């Protein structure tokens, strides 16, 4: 080998070592974080305006229970007026009466009880 190729290899090795040292230094150095004082205000200005939310109660559940009570009472009256002799009419009448009573108690407790 000639002296030139040995010098070239030594120079390449030194350059590689220097590059490794620079990369290692860059990786080990913690980044400096600088947040401007008005950063949050600038971000908040860019956000769209929020619409106010409605805080009024809708009472859809109570309306549905009241409608269910009316339908159950109507069906209970229809079965009672039918005066069927079959056992299934008695069972249906008992179930509808129980359902009507449970809905009535639930609606009463919700309106006058816990708020």
C-alpha positions, 0 to 999 in steps of 0.5 A: 500500500502506498502512503497516499492510500494509508493517509486517505484511509486514516483521514476517512477514519478520522472523519467518521470518528468526528461525524460519530462524535457530532451525532452522539453529541447532538443526540445526547443534548436535550432540546431547549424548549422555548414557549412564548408567553402569549402562546395560549392566547394565540391558540385560543383566538384561533379556535372557533367560538363555542355555542352555548349549551342548553341546560333545560331539562327535556323530560322525554322519559317522563312523557314516554312513561305517561304515554305508556300508562295511557296505552296500558290503561286503555288495553286493560279496560279493553281486556276487562270489557271483553270479558273473556273466559280463557285463562290467558285473558286473566294473565294478560289482565294481571300483567297489564295491571301490574305494569300500570301500577309500576309505571304509576309509582315510578312516575309519582316517585320521579315527580315528587320524590328525588330531584 
